[in-house]
């Protein structure tokens, strides 16, 4: 009991640190107690203390509490002022106890004594007369072990009230104790409390008690219930509502529509018959989705080329190659005529055709400063007409160029008109205009030095480029 007393005295010294802190802690403890009582009042347990009565011999100590509050704890200990029975007042207490749970007991205690009582929070103001003091406290004992244990330590927290002469005050008891079981239903209780006033007329004091408690009711014997004769059990081991006698999968919950078997993917095919039990599918594919043999993202039922990867826009087939030249139609400039990839899928133009057209271009002549074709140009251009008629896939780009003599804008116009003159001649000979393109570049693309007559002569030229796309 001395060990418990020192622990509580140390708490008293902490509470005495400041009046402000003490007031806050008083209110906090009341709130904590109210919360605990409301929470545990609904707790149910099969191993809690039965209603019991207890009688205690108690000691009330105002002087020890005053020493702790007015002196340092070190001084109190050194001067042996912490626990002096001769300065305490004897009292008798009665308690009613009942378990909230197997580890929390409720205790209602009434204590009576005749003593001199501090009449205010200032403990030095002590009345000189002995008068009757009555204290009532409601506490919760938080036990480390249940009543099944022989020795059980516990902590105490609650609220209480004091009546002495015409003074009434309220306090918060905080403490610790031990419970010793003598036999089932009979216990020895040792408890020490530090009582903290929460009204002006109260005074800090210690309360120490030793008592014995005994049950006042007996544990209820379990009722014997006569069970009716059980009806024959109809077995449904997996609990799916399909009787085992009709259940094709009696150990796995399933669907009545599938004779008690499960269908995880919900496709209407029982998992046992489903080759793809986690993916919804079709019966004709044994519960699996429509296959995609070539893995091109288009199922076989919609894929016109199910074994070759293709594209949706070609219904699952690869990009076609109409002329079979190895260049697919989307990249082939001549999808109906075979040609190498180097010529974008178009046939290569014969070298002799290219050379004849280039020769003809060098033999195109105009009147000086004019876009009028000279007659000596006609023979070369007629050979170009013959080539174009022989191969209708051929196309011609006619480009006109000038030297740097004269104004730029006039040279540009002259080059355009000369290219157009060549184009118009070819059209006049029966070549479709769509197969011809005329462009003038003026003096922007010289091939020789414009500072010399020879260079200027080379720059005044007509070029014809043959292509088939």
BAGUBA-204709 format. One record per residue (C-alpha): chain; x, y negated, z. Coordinates in nm, 3 decimals, always signed. Layout:
BEGIN
mol:A&c1:X&c2:Y&c3:Z
...
This chain:
BEGIN
mol:A&c1:+0.000&c2:+0.000&c3:+0.000
mol:A&c1:+0.292&c2:-0.237&c3:+0.058
mol:A&c1:+0.406&c2:-0.195&c3:-0.301
mol:A&c1:+0.062&c2:-0.296&c3:-0.427
mol:A&c1:+0.065&c2:-0.592&c3:-0.187
mol:A&c1:+0.396&c2:-0.723&c3:-0.316
mol:A&c1:+0.271&c2:-0.700&c3:-0.677
mol:A&c1:-0.041&c2:-0.898&c3:-0.593
mol:A&c1:+0.157&c2:-1.152&c3:-0.389
mol:A&c1:+0.380&c2:-1.212&c3:-0.685
mol:A&c1:+0.067&c2:-1.282&c3:-0.897
mol:A&c1:-0.047&c2:-1.526&c3:-0.627
mol:A&c1:+0.280&c2:-1.715&c3:-0.657
mol:A&c1:+0.227&c2:-1.737&c3:-1.036
mol:A&c1:-0.131&c2:-1.866&c3:-0.993
mol:A&c1:+0.001&c2:-2.135&c3:-0.756
mol:A&c1:+0.227&c2:-2.281&c3:-1.028
mol:A&c1:-0.027&c2:-2.553&c3:-1.111
mol:A&c1:-0.390&c2:-2.631&c3:-1.028
mol:A&c1:-0.469&c2:-2.677&c3:-1.396
mol:A&c1:-0.337&c2:-2.331&c3:-1.488
mol:A&c1:-0.529&c2:-2.178&c3:-1.195
mol:A&c1:-0.859&c2:-2.331&c3:-1.307
mol:A&c1:-0.810&c2:-2.202&c3:-1.662
mol:A&c1:-0.724&c2:-1.853&c3:-1.536
mol:A&c1:-1.031&c2:-1.848&c3:-1.310
mol:A&c1:-1.259&c2:-1.917&c3:-1.604
mol:A&c1:-1.070&c2:-1.675&c3:-1.829
mol:A&c1:-1.101&c2:-1.390&c3:-1.577
mol:A&c1:-1.474&c2:-1.446&c3:-1.543
mol:A&c1:-1.511&c2:-1.436&c3:-1.921
mol:A&c1:-1.300&c2:-1.118&c3:-1.945
mol:A&c1:-1.507&c2:-0.950&c3:-1.673
mol:A&c1:-1.835&c2:-1.045&c3:-1.839
mol:A&c1:-1.713&c2:-0.909&c3:-2.173
mol:A&c1:-1.592&c2:-0.581&c3:-2.020
mol:A&c1:-1.914&c2:-0.526&c3:-1.824
mol:A&c1:-2.135&c2:-0.593&c3:-2.126
mol:A&c1:-1.923&c2:-0.364&c3:-2.347
mol:A&c1:-1.908&c2:-0.069&c3:-2.108
mol:A&c1:-2.266&c2:-0.093&c3:-1.987
mol:A&c1:-2.368&c2:+0.108&c3:-2.295
mol:A&c1:-2.089&c2:+0.366&c3:-2.268
mol:A&c1:-2.195&c2:+0.729&c3:-2.229
mol:A&c1:-1.979&c2:+1.012&c3:-2.092
mol:A&c1:-2.030&c2:+1.353&c3:-1.940
mol:A&c1:-1.748&c2:+1.318&c3:-1.684
mol:A&c1:-1.817&c2:+1.000&c3:-1.488
mol:A&c1:-1.848&c2:+0.938&c3:-1.114
mol:A&c1:-2.191&c2:+1.016&c3:-0.971
mol:A&c1:-2.362&c2:+0.753&c3:-0.749
mol:A&c1:-2.160&c2:+0.740&c3:-0.424
mol:A&c1:-2.145&c2:+0.549&c3:-0.093
mol:A&c1:-1.821&c2:+0.449&c3:+0.077
mol:A&c1:-1.729&c2:+0.308&c3:+0.418
mol:A&c1:-1.405&c2:+0.110&c3:+0.455
mol:A&c1:-1.189&c2:-0.038&c3:+0.726
mol:A&c1:-1.069&c2:-0.371&c3:+0.583
mol:A&c1:-0.819&c2:-0.647&c3:+0.660
mol:A&c1:-0.872&c2:-1.006&c3:+0.543
mol:A&c1:-0.556&c2:-1.215&c3:+0.520
mol:A&c1:-0.580&c2:-1.594&c3:+0.469
mol:A&c1:-0.244&c2:-1.671&c3:+0.630
mol:A&c1:-0.038&c2:-1.451&c3:+0.393
mol:A&c1:-0.205&c2:-1.604&c3:+0.088
mol:A&c1:-0.139&c2:-1.953&c3:+0.227
mol:A&c1:+0.231&c2:-1.870&c3:+0.275
mol:A&c1:+0.263&c2:-1.747&c3:-0.081
mol:A&c1:+0.096&c2:-2.062&c3:-0.218
mol:A&c1:+0.285&c2:-2.315&c3:-0.006
mol:A&c1:+0.631&c2:-2.156&c3:-0.001
mol:A&c1:+0.856&c2:-1.987&c3:-0.251
mol:A&c1:+0.816&c2:-1.612&c3:-0.283
mol:A&c1:+1.182&c2:-1.573&c3:-0.184
mol:A&c1:+1.123&c2:-1.762&c3:+0.142
mol:A&c1:+0.814&c2:-1.559&c3:+0.225
mol:A&c1:+1.003&c2:-1.232&c3:+0.171
mol:A&c1:+1.315&c2:-1.342&c3:+0.363
mol:A&c1:+1.108&c2:-1.457&c3:+0.661
mol:A&c1:+0.897&c2:-1.139&c3:+0.661
mol:A&c1:+0.580&c2:-1.345&c3:+0.620
mol:A&c1:+0.433&c2:-1.143&c3:+0.335
mol:A&c1:+0.248&c2:-0.877&c3:+0.537
mol:A&c1:+0.172&c2:-0.935&c3:+0.906
mol:A&c1:-0.116&c2:-0.732&c3:+1.040
mol:A&c1:-0.138&c2:-0.945&c3:+1.354
mol:A&c1:-0.227&c2:-1.248&c3:+1.140
mol:A&c1:-0.501&c2:-1.060&c3:+0.955
mol:A&c1:-0.868&c2:-1.026&c3:+1.049
mol:A&c1:-1.032&c2:-0.685&c3:+1.078
mol:A&c1:-1.353&c2:-0.621&c3:+0.884
mol:A&c1:-1.589&c2:-0.343&c3:+0.788
mol:A&c1:-1.708&c2:-0.282&c3:+0.433
mol:A&c1:-1.971&c2:-0.070&c3:+0.262
mol:A&c1:-1.961&c2:+0.012&c3:-0.109
mol:A&c1:-2.184&c2:+0.162&c3:-0.370
mol:A&c1:-1.992&c2:+0.325&c3:-0.659
mol:A&c1:-2.104&c2:+0.468&c3:-0.990
mol:A&c1:-1.914&c2:+0.555&c3:-1.305
mol:A&c1:-1.963&c2:+0.358&c3:-1.624
mol:A&c1:-1.735&c2:+0.607&c3:-1.798
mol:A&c1:-1.497&c2:+0.878&c3:-1.678
mol:A&c1:-1.225&c2:+0.610&c3:-1.635
mol:A&c1:-1.425&c2:+0.299&c3:-1.536
mol:A&c1:-1.621&c2:+0.283&c3:-1.211
mol:A&c1:-1.858&c2:+0.009&c3:-1.093
mol:A&c1:-1.828&c2:-0.087&c3:-0.724
mol:A&c1:-2.062&c2:-0.316&c3:-0.525
mol:A&c1:-1.908&c2:-0.401&c3:-0.185
mol:A&c1:-2.037&c2:-0.590&c3:+0.121
mol:A&c1:-1.785&c2:-0.690&c3:+0.389
mol:A&c1:-1.852&c2:-0.833&c3:+0.737
mol:A&c1:-1.606&c2:-0.994&c3:+0.979
mol:A&c1:-1.579&c2:-1.256&c3:+1.256
mol:A&c1:-1.296&c2:-1.499&c3:+1.196
mol:A&c1:-1.171&c2:-1.850&c3:+1.152
mol:A&c1:-1.218&c2:-1.942&c3:+0.786
mol:A&c1:-1.060&c2:-2.214&c3:+0.574
mol:A&c1:-1.348&c2:-2.443&c3:+0.484
mol:A&c1:-1.204&c2:-2.586&c3:+0.161
mol:A&c1:-0.952&c2:-2.515&c3:-0.108
mol:A&c1:-0.691&c2:-2.684&c3:+0.112
mol:A&c1:-0.583&c2:-2.391&c3:+0.326
mol:A&c1:-0.433&c2:-2.608&c3:+0.598
mol:A&c1:-0.783&c2:-2.730&c3:+0.702
mol:A&c1:-0.889&c2:-2.432&c3:+0.917
mol:A&c1:-1.191&c2:-2.437&c3:+1.151
mol:A&c1:-1.112&c2:-2.362&c3:+1.510
mol:A&c1:-1.415&c2:-2.142&c3:+1.574
mol:A&c1:-1.476&c2:-1.776&c3:+1.501
mol:A&c1:-1.788&c2:-1.728&c3:+1.295
mol:A&c1:-1.948&c2:-1.449&c3:+1.100
mol:A&c1:-1.816&c2:-1.408&c3:+0.745
mol:A&c1:-2.002&c2:-1.203&c3:+0.488
mol:A&c1:-1.851&c2:-1.126&c3:+0.150
mol:A&c1:-2.014&c2:-0.949&c3:-0.148
mol:A&c1:-1.819&c2:-0.842&c3:-0.455
mol:A&c1:-1.901&c2:-0.662&c3:-0.780
mol:A&c1:-1.595&c2:-0.508&c3:-0.939
mol:A&c1:-1.488&c2:-0.266&c3:-1.209
mol:A&c1:-1.215&c2:-0.013&c3:-1.126
mol:A&c1:-1.013&c2:+0.078&c3:-1.435
mol:A&c1:-0.864&c2:+0.421&c3:-1.362
mol:A&c1:-0.555&c2:+0.565&c3:-1.522
mol:A&c1:-0.702&c2:+0.917&c3:-1.489
mol:A&c1:-1.051&c2:+1.059&c3:-1.451
mol:A&c1:-1.206&c2:+1.196&c3:-1.130
mol:A&c1:-1.088&c2:+1.540&c3:-1.237
mol:A&c1:-0.737&c2:+1.439&c3:-1.118
mol:A&c1:-0.624&c2:+1.470&c3:-0.758
mol:A&c1:-0.444&c2:+1.132&c3:-0.753
mol:A&c1:-0.573&c2:+0.841&c3:-0.961
mol:A&c1:-0.428&c2:+0.486&c3:-0.966
mol:A&c1:-0.664&c2:+0.206&c3:-1.072
mol:A&c1:-0.684&c2:-0.170&c3:-1.133
mol:A&c1:-0.967&c2:-0.388&c3:-1.002
mol:A&c1:-1.134&c2:-0.695&c3:-1.157
mol:A&c1:-1.465&c2:-0.858&c3:-1.073
mol:A&c1:-1.659&c2:-1.145&c3:-0.912
mol:A&c1:-1.763&c2:-1.213&c3:-0.555
mol:A&c1:-1.917&c2:-1.460&c3:-0.308
mol:A&c1:-1.840&c2:-1.561&c3:+0.054
mol:A&c1:-2.074&c2:-1.693&c3:+0.324
mol:A&c1:-1.920&c2:-1.840&c3:+0.642
mol:A&c1:-2.119&c2:-2.069&c3:+0.869
mol:A&c1:-2.285&c2:-2.317&c3:+0.633
mol:A&c1:-2.021&c2:-2.278&c3:+0.363
mol:A&c1:-2.069&c2:-2.075&c3:+0.050
mol:A&c1:-1.805&c2:-2.008&c3:-0.212
mol:A&c1:-1.733&c2:-1.781&c3:-0.509
mol:A&c1:-1.414&c2:-1.597&c3:-0.597
mol:A&c1:-1.255&c2:-1.359&c3:-0.846
mol:A&c1:-1.099&c2:-1.043&c3:-0.696
mol:A&c1:-0.794&c2:-0.904&c3:-0.878
mol:A&c1:-0.618&c2:-0.600&c3:-0.743
mol:A&c1:-0.499&c2:-0.243&c3:-0.757
mol:A&c1:-0.551&c2:+0.077&c3:-0.568
mol:A&c1:-0.540&c2:+0.454&c3:-0.560
mol:A&c1:-0.806&c2:+0.722&c3:-0.535
mol:A&c1:-0.729&c2:+1.057&c3:-0.367
mol:A&c1:-0.973&c2:+1.342&c3:-0.429
mol:A&c1:-1.037&c2:+1.552&c3:-0.114
mol:A&c1:-1.281&c2:+1.784&c3:-0.289
mol:A&c1:-1.534&c2:+1.741&c3:-0.570
mol:A&c1:-1.750&c2:+1.439&c3:-0.484
mol:A&c1:-1.537&c2:+1.319&c3:-0.185
mol:A&c1:-1.260&c2:+1.062&c3:-0.227
mol:A&c1:-1.026&c2:+0.848&c3:-0.017
mol:A&c1:-0.992&c2:+0.495&c3:-0.160
mol:A&c1:-0.706&c2:+0.255&c3:-0.084
mol:A&c1:-0.734&c2:-0.090&c3:-0.239
mol:A&c1:-0.562&c2:-0.431&c3:-0.218
mol:A&c1:-0.704&c2:-0.743&c3:-0.378
mol:A&c1:-0.599&c2:-1.102&c3:-0.426
mol:A&c1:-0.909&c2:-1.320&c3:-0.418
mol:A&c1:-0.896&c2:-1.639&c3:-0.620
mol:A&c1:-1.154&c2:-1.909&c3:-0.532
mol:A&c1:-1.360&c2:-2.052&c3:-0.816
mol:A&c1:-1.559&c2:-2.306&c3:-0.608
mol:A&c1:-1.438&c2:-2.594&c3:-0.386
mol:A&c1:-1.521&c2:-2.436&c3:-0.049
mol:A&c1:-1.331&c2:-2.117&c3:-0.119
mol:A&c1:-0.982&c2:-2.021&c3:-0.007
mol:A&c1:-0.719&c2:-1.788&c3:-0.152
mol:A&c1:-0.690&c2:-1.470&c3:+0.055
mol:A&c1:-0.587&c2:-1.105&c3:+0.047
mol:A&c1:-0.827&c2:-0.819&c3:+0.107
mol:A&c1:-0.691&c2:-0.473&c3:+0.195
mol:A&c1:-0.910&c2:-0.170&c3:+0.257
mol:A&c1:-0.902&c2:+0.206&c3:+0.317
mol:A&c1:-1.217&c2:+0.410&c3:+0.307
mol:A&c1:-1.387&c2:+0.733&c3:+0.215
mol:A&c1:-1.653&c2:+0.781&c3:-0.053
mol:A&c1:-1.897&c2:+1.063&c3:-0.106
mol:A&c1:-2.153&c2:+1.144&c3:-0.374
mol:A&c1:-2.515&c2:+1.078&c3:-0.281
mol:A&c1:-2.658&c2:+1.282&c3:-0.569
mol:A&c1:-2.568&c2:+1.622&c3:-0.706
mol:A&c1:-2.457&c2:+1.688&c3:-1.058
mol:A&c1:-2.750&c2:+1.795&c3:-1.268
mol:A&c1:-2.741&c2:+2.161&c3:-1.360
mol:A&c1:-2.775&c2:+2.219&c3:-1.731
mol:A&c1:-3.123&c2:+2.308&c3:-1.840
mol:A&c1:-3.176&c2:+2.660&c3:-1.959
mol:A&c1:-3.359&c2:+2.645&c3:-2.285
mol:A&c1:-3.521&c2:+2.951&c3:-2.422
mol:A&c1:-3.451&c2:+2.966&c3:-2.791
mol:A&c1:-3.727&c2:+3.089&c3:-3.018
mol:A&c1:-3.666&c2:+3.399&c3:-3.215
mol:A&c1:-3.484&c2:+3.287&c3:-3.525
mol:A&c1:-3.660&c2:+3.337&c3:-3.853
mol:A&c1:-3.476&c2:+3.531&c3:-4.119
mol:A&c1:-3.207&c2:+3.309&c3:-4.271
mol:A&c1:-3.223&c2:+3.251&c3:-4.643
mol:A&c1:-2.863&c2:+3.213&c3:-4.756
mol:A&c1:-2.740&c2:+2.911&c3:-4.952
mol:A&c1:-2.368&c2:+2.914&c3:-4.875
mol:A&c1:-2.276&c2:+2.603&c3:-5.075
mol:A&c1:-2.580&c2:+2.402&c3:-4.962
mol:A&c1:-2.676&c2:+2.293&c3:-5.314
mol:A&c1:-3.042&c2:+2.392&c3:-5.279
mol:A&c1:-3.002&c2:+2.696&c3:-5.503
mol:A&c1:-3.035&c2:+3.021&c3:-5.308
mol:A&c1:-2.738&c2:+3.254&c3:-5.326
mol:A&c1:-2.952&c2:+3.517&c3:-5.493
mol:A&c1:-3.009&c2:+3.281&c3:-5.786
mol:A&c1:-2.680&c2:+3.089&c3:-5.765
mol:A&c1:-2.418&c2:+3.180&c3:-6.027
mol:A&c1:-2.164&c2:+2.976&c3:-5.828
mol:A&c1:-2.268&c2:+3.048&c3:-5.465
mol:A&c1:-1.949&c2:+2.909&c3:-5.309
mol:A&c1:-1.940&c2:+2.577&c3:-5.497
mol:A&c1:-2.218&c2:+2.317&c3:-5.484
mol:A&c1:-2.373&c2:+2.270&c3:-5.823
mol:A&c1:-2.687&c2:+2.180&c3:-6.015
mol:A&c1:-3.015&c2:+2.368&c3:-6.027
mol:A&c1:-3.030&c2:+2.310&c3:-6.402
mol:A&c1:-2.701&c2:+2.500&c3:-6.436
mol:A&c1:-2.801&c2:+2.783&c3:-6.199
mol:A&c1:-2.611&c2:+2.630&c3:-5.909
mol:A&c1:-2.283&c2:+2.570&c3:-6.093
mol:A&c1:-2.103&c2:+2.232&c3:-6.096
mol:A&c1:-2.058&c2:+2.002&c3:-6.395
mol:A&c1:-1.789&c2:+1.749&c3:-6.303
mol:A&c1:-1.792&c2:+1.560&c3:-6.634
mol:A&c1:-2.173&c2:+1.552&c3:-6.657
mol:A&c1:-2.186&c2:+1.681&c3:-7.014
mol:A&c1:-2.444&c2:+1.951&c3:-6.936
mol:A&c1:-2.191&c2:+2.233&c3:-6.964
mol:A&c1:-2.103&c2:+2.419&c3:-6.642
mol:A&c1:-1.739&c2:+2.383&c3:-6.541
mol:A&c1:-1.685&c2:+2.759&c3:-6.571
mol:A&c1:-1.781&c2:+2.747&c3:-6.940
mol:A&c1:-1.623&c2:+2.405&c3:-7.006
mol:A&c1:-1.272&c2:+2.404&c3:-7.157
mol:A&c1:-1.249&c2:+2.033&c3:-7.071
mol:A&c1:-1.428&c2:+2.021&c3:-6.731
mol:A&c1:-1.316&c2:+1.667&c3:-6.646
mol:A&c1:-1.393&c2:+1.506&c3:-6.984
mol:A&c1:-1.745&c2:+1.493&c3:-7.130
mol:A&c1:-1.773&c2:+1.685&c3:-7.455
mol:A&c1:-2.001&c2:+1.886&c3:-7.681
mol:A&c1:-2.116&c2:+2.247&c3:-7.663
mol:A&c1:-1.992&c2:+2.321&c3:-8.016
mol:A&c1:-1.641&c2:+2.226&c3:-7.900
mol:A&c1:-1.681&c2:+2.432&c3:-7.577
mol:A&c1:-1.731&c2:+2.123&c3:-7.362
mol:A&c1:-1.444&c2:+1.923&c3:-7.512
mol:A&c1:-1.475&c2:+1.592&c3:-7.702
mol:A&c1:-1.475&c2:+1.590&c3:-8.084
mol:A&c1:-1.112&c2:+1.669&c3:-8.173
mol:A&c1:-0.871&c2:+1.437&c3:-8.352
mol:A&c1:-0.635&c2:+1.686&c3:-8.514
mol:A&c1:-0.398&c2:+1.433&c3:-8.669
mol:A&c1:-0.403&c2:+1.199&c3:-8.365
mol:A&c1:-0.487&c2:+0.888&c3:-8.565
mol:A&c1:-0.770&c2:+0.780&c3:-8.333
mol:A&c1:-1.045&c2:+0.889&c3:-8.572
mol:A&c1:-1.226&c2:+1.206&c3:-8.469
mol:A&c1:-1.235&c2:+1.492&c3:-8.715
mol:A&c1:-1.608&c2:+1.456&c3:-8.782
mol:A&c1:-1.550&c2:+1.105&c3:-8.921
mol:A&c1:-1.201&c2:+1.164&c3:-9.061
mol:A&c1:-1.188&c2:+1.240&c3:-9.434
mol:A&c1:-0.824&c2:+1.343&c3:-9.389
mol:A&c1:-0.837&c2:+1.523&c3:-9.051
mol:A&c1:-0.490&c2:+1.674&c3:-9.080
mol:A&c1:-0.307&c2:+1.360&c3:-9.198
mol:A&c1:-0.279&c2:+1.040&c3:-8.998
mol:A&c1:-0.464&c2:+0.752&c3:-9.156
mol:A&c1:-0.652&c2:+0.430&c3:-9.096
mol:A&c1:-1.015&c2:+0.364&c3:-9.009
mol:A&c1:-1.059&c2:+0.139&c3:-9.316
mol:A&c1:-0.972&c2:+0.438&c3:-9.532
mol:A&c1:-1.197&c2:+0.671&c3:-9.322
mol:A&c1:-0.901&c2:+0.834&c3:-9.154
mol:A&c1:-0.691&c2:+0.877&c3:-9.467
mol:A&c1:-0.353&c2:+0.714&c3:-9.533
mol:A&c1:-0.329&c2:+0.401&c3:-9.748
mol:A&c1:-0.380&c2:+0.532&c3:-10.105
mol:A&c1:-0.118&c2:+0.531&c3:-10.379
mol:A&c1:-0.333&c2:+0.531&c3:-10.692
mol:A&c1:-0.048&c2:+0.555&c3:-10.943
mol:A&c1:+0.153&c2:+0.800&c3:-10.728
mol:A&c1:+0.474&c2:+0.601&c3:-10.750
mol:A&c1:+0.545&c2:+0.617&c3:-10.377
mol:A&c1:+0.440&c2:+0.258&c3:-10.314
mol:A&c1:+0.100&c2:+0.241&c3:-10.142
mol:A&c1:-0.171&c2:+0.031&c3:-10.300
mol:A&c1:-0.156&c2:-0.238&c3:-10.028
mol:A&c1:+0.207&c2:-0.309&c3:-10.115
mol:A&c1:+0.196&c2:-0.216&c3:-10.485
mol:A&c1:+0.170&c2:-0.516&c3:-10.718
mol:A&c1:+0.079&c2:-0.272&c3:-10.996
mol:A&c1:-0.137&c2:-0.007&c3:-10.818
mol:A&c1:-0.244&c2:+0.157&c3:-11.146
mol:A&c1:+0.100&c2:+0.157&c3:-11.312
mol:A&c1:+0.394&c2:+0.348&c3:-11.175
mol:A&c1:+0.699&c2:+0.153&c3:-11.078
mol:A&c1:+0.984&c2:+0.157&c3:-10.825
mol:A&c1:+0.962&c2:-0.005&c3:-10.484
mol:A&c1:+1.247&c2:-0.235&c3:-10.590
mol:A&c1:+1.003&c2:-0.391&c3:-10.842
mol:A&c1:+0.713&c2:-0.385&c3:-10.590
mol:A&c1:+0.558&c2:-0.079&c3:-10.751
mol:A&c1:+0.548&c2:-0.221&c3:-11.103
mol:A&c1:+0.724&c2:-0.071&c3:-11.407
mol:A&c1:+1.066&c2:-0.213&c3:-11.481
mol:A&c1:+1.067&c2:-0.429&c3:-11.795
mol:A&c1:+1.299&c2:-0.301&c3:-12.066
mol:A&c1:+1.629&c2:-0.482&c3:-12.078
mol:A&c1:+1.597&c2:-0.547&c3:-12.452
mol:A&c1:+1.257&c2:-0.717&c3:-12.395
mol:A&c1:+1.410&c2:-0.947&c3:-12.134
mol:A&c1:+1.701&c2:-1.029&c3:-12.362
mol:A&c1:+1.473&c2:-1.108&c3:-12.661
mol:A&c1:+1.258&c2:-1.343&c3:-12.455
mol:A&c1:+1.565&c2:-1.517&c3:-12.307
mol:A&c1:+1.707&c2:-1.555&c3:-12.664
mol:A&c1:+1.375&c2:-1.697&c3:-12.785
mol:A&c1:+1.375&c2:-1.951&c3:-12.503
mol:A&c1:+1.716&c2:-2.080&c3:-12.613
mol:A&c1:+1.582&c2:-2.138&c3:-12.960
mol:A&c1:+1.293&c2:-2.365&c3:-12.868
mol:A&c1:+1.347&c2:-2.722&c3:-13.000
mol:A&c1:+1.158&c2:-3.051&c3:-12.961
mol:A&c1:+1.173&c2:-3.389&c3:-13.131
mol:A&c1:+1.403&c2:-3.624&c3:-12.940
mol:A&c1:+1.224&c2:-3.778&c3:-12.640
mol:A&c1:+0.907&c2:-3.593&c3:-12.740
mol:A&c1:+0.723&c2:-3.269&c3:-12.649
mol:A&c1:+0.648&c2:-3.196&c3:-13.015
mol:A&c1:+0.778&c2:-2.852&c3:-13.113
mol:A&c1:+1.008&c2:-2.847&c3:-13.416
mol:A&c1:+0.922&c2:-2.586&c3:-13.684
mol:A&c1:+1.253&c2:-2.409&c3:-13.632
mol:A&c1:+1.116&c2:-2.296&c3:-13.293
mol:A&c1:+0.826&c2:-2.100&c3:-13.440
mol:A&c1:+1.020&c2:-1.790&c3:-13.544
mol:A&c1:+1.153&c2:-1.732&c3:-13.188
mol:A&c1:+0.815&c2:-1.795&c3:-13.031
mol:A&c1:+0.645&c2:-1.559&c3:-13.277
mol:A&c1:+0.880&c2:-1.282&c3:-13.162
mol:A&c1:+0.764&c2:-1.350&c3:-12.804
mol:A&c1:+0.402&c2:-1.321&c3:-12.922
mol:A&c1:+0.483&c2:-0.983&c3:-13.077
mol:A&c1:+0.635&c2:-0.857&c3:-12.748
mol:A&c1:+0.339&c2:-0.978&c3:-12.542
mol:A&c1:+0.089&c2:-0.810&c3:-12.774
mol:A&c1:+0.285&c2:-0.486&c3:-12.761
mol:A&c1:+0.269&c2:-0.472&c3:-12.381
mol:A&c1:-0.038&c2:-0.637&c3:-12.232
mol:A&c1:+0.107&c2:-0.604&c3:-11.880
mol:A&c1:+0.374&c2:-0.864&c3:-11.952
mol:A&c1:+0.339&c2:-1.215&c3:-11.815
mol:A&c1:+0.548&c2:-1.523&c3:-11.901
mol:A&c1:+0.654&c2:-1.819&c3:-11.687
mol:A&c1:+0.749&c2:-2.117&c3:-11.907
mol:A&c1:+0.970&c2:-2.377&c3:-11.731
mol:A&c1:+1.060&c2:-2.713&c3:-11.882
mol:A&c1:+1.379&c2:-2.909&c3:-11.784
mol:A&c1:+1.537&c2:-3.243&c3:-11.891
mol:A&c1:+1.870&c2:-3.419&c3:-11.847
mol:A&c1:+1.916&c2:-3.713&c3:-11.612
mol:A&c1:+1.887&c2:-3.982&c3:-11.880
mol:A&c1:+1.596&c2:-4.217&c3:-11.826
mol:A&c1:+1.346&c2:-4.260&c3:-11.543
mol:A&c1:+1.276&c2:-3.966&c3:-11.314
mol:A&c1:+0.898&c2:-3.985&c3:-11.351
mol:A&c1:+0.918&c2:-3.993&c3:-11.728
mol:A&c1:+1.153&c2:-3.696&c3:-11.729
mol:A&c1:+0.913&c2:-3.505&c3:-11.501
mol:A&c1:+0.620&c2:-3.575&c3:-11.732
mol:A&c1:+0.826&c2:-3.483&c3:-12.039
mol:A&c1:+0.932&c2:-3.147&c3:-11.887
mol:A&c1:+0.570&c2:-3.062&c3:-11.798
mol:A&c1:+0.448&c2:-3.150&c3:-12.147
mol:A&c1:+0.723&c2:-2.944&c3:-12.318
mol:A&c1:+0.641&c2:-2.636&c3:-12.102
mol:A&c1:+0.273&c2:-2.686&c3:-12.184
mol:A&c1:+0.352&c2:-2.716&c3:-12.555
mol:A&c1:+0.520&c2:-2.373&c3:-12.553
mol:A&c1:+0.229&c2:-2.223&c3:-12.359
mol:A&c1:-0.025&c2:-2.374&c3:-12.599
mol:A&c1:+0.160&c2:-2.233&c3:-12.900
mol:A&c1:+0.151&c2:-1.882&c3:-12.756
mol:A&c1:-0.220&c2:-1.918&c3:-12.673
mol:A&c1:-0.280&c2:-2.033&c3:-13.030
mol:A&c1:-0.130&c2:-1.705&c3:-13.145
mol:A&c1:-0.380&c2:-1.498&c3:-12.948
mol:A&c1:-0.211&c2:-1.459&c3:-12.607
mol:A&c1:-0.451&c2:-1.495&c3:-12.312
mol:A&c1:-0.389&c2:-1.814&c3:-12.117
mol:A&c1:-0.412&c2:-1.615&c3:-11.790
mol:A&c1:-0.089&c2:-1.436&c3:-11.884
mol:A&c1:+0.103&c2:-1.762&c3:-11.909
mol:A&c1:+0.219&c2:-2.019&c3:-11.655
mol:A&c1:+0.378&c2:-2.354&c3:-11.750
mol:A&c1:+0.577&c2:-2.563&c3:-11.501
mol:A&c1:+0.786&c2:-2.878&c3:-11.546
mol:A&c1:+1.087&c2:-2.952&c3:-11.321
mol:A&c1:+1.214&c2:-3.272&c3:-11.483
mol:A&c1:+1.581&c2:-3.333&c3:-11.404
mol:A&c1:+1.572&c2:-3.155&c3:-11.061
mol:A&c1:+1.738&c2:-2.829&c3:-11.168
mol:A&c1:+2.044&c2:-2.911&c3:-11.382
mol:A&c1:+2.273&c2:-2.627&c3:-11.496
mol:A&c1:+2.556&c2:-2.853&c3:-11.615
mol:A&c1:+2.709&c2:-3.196&c3:-11.556
mol:A&c1:+2.479&c2:-3.477&c3:-11.670
mol:A&c1:+2.781&c2:-3.708&c3:-11.714
mol:A&c1:+2.883&c2:-3.541&c3:-12.039
mol:A&c1:+2.692&c2:-3.502&c3:-12.362
mol:A&c1:+2.756&c2:-3.127&c3:-12.363
mol:A&c1:+2.628&c2:-3.097&c3:-12.008
mol:A&c1:+2.319&c2:-3.302&c3:-12.082
mol:A&c1:+2.247&c2:-3.084&c3:-12.388
mol:A&c1:+2.248&c2:-2.773&c3:-12.164
mol:A&c1:+2.018&c2:-2.938&c3:-11.911
mol:A&c1:+1.761&c2:-3.018&c3:-12.183
mol:A&c1:+1.621&c2:-2.667&c3:-12.202
mol:A&c1:+1.314&c2:-2.444&c3:-12.195
mol:A&c1:+1.327&c2:-2.120&c3:-11.995
mol:A&c1:+1.094&c2:-1.822&c3:-12.024
mol:A&c1:+1.085&c2:-1.560&c3:-11.748
mol:A&c1:+0.907&c2:-1.233&c3:-11.820
mol:A&c1:+0.736&c2:-1.037&c3:-11.540
mol:A&c1:+0.460&c2:-0.781&c3:-11.505
mol:A&c1:+0.306&c2:-0.883&c3:-11.170
